[in-house]
Amino acid sequence: MSRIAILLVFVSFFIVSCTKKDAQNAKTKTTNSINKKNDTTKNSQKVEKKHNHKLDAKSIKEEFYELTFNFKNELSSTEDFLFTVTAIPKKDKHINTGFPLSISFEDSCFKFDKKKYKNKDTKKLDEKHLVFELKSKCETKGKQELKGNLKFGYCDSNLCYTYNSPFKFNINIK
C-alpha cells in the first residue's frame, strides 16, 4: 500500500512539474513573440516615410518614386468614371510585388466593384510598374468627393519602404 502511495505522489509531482515547465515555456514563447513584434514595428517605423504631399495631388514626384492619379475632373452622371493610379519607382528602387499592396475607397456616390482592391486586381504589376485601372459610376450631380488610401512597397537592394497615404479628390458630376 505504501508503494502505491509513493508512486501516486511521484506521478503527481511529475505531472505538476511538467505542467509548470509547459507554462514557463509558453510564457517565454509569448514574451519572445512580443519582443519580435516590437522589433519589427521599430524596424518598419524606420523605413516608413512620411509623405508631405497634398491629398488632392494628381501627380506626386518623390525622390524614389512617381505616382500619378489619372481621371476626369468633370463628367456626366451617365458617363463611366475611369480612375487610373500608376506608381513608377526611380533610381535603384523597384516595386515590391510580394508586398500586400492595396487601394481602398470610402463610401461615396462612386460605386466601385469593391471597397478594397489588392495585388490580384492590378492591371499591371512588376518591379517597374504598379497600375490600377478602375471603373465606377456616380449618378449624383454636383461636386462629389472621392476619398481613399493607397498602399504599396518599394525596395532597393538593402531595405524596403512603405508608401501608405490617403487621397481626396473633388469631381464635378453634371
ABEGO torsion letter per residue (X at the ends): XAAAAAAAAAAAAAAAAAAAAAAAAAAAAAAAAAAAAAAAAAAAAAABBBBABBAABABBBBAABBBBBBBBABBBAABBBBBBBBBBBBEABBBBAABBBBBBBBBBABBBABABBBAAABABBBAABBBBBBBBBBABBEBBBBBBBBBBBBBBAABBBBBBBBBBBBBBBX
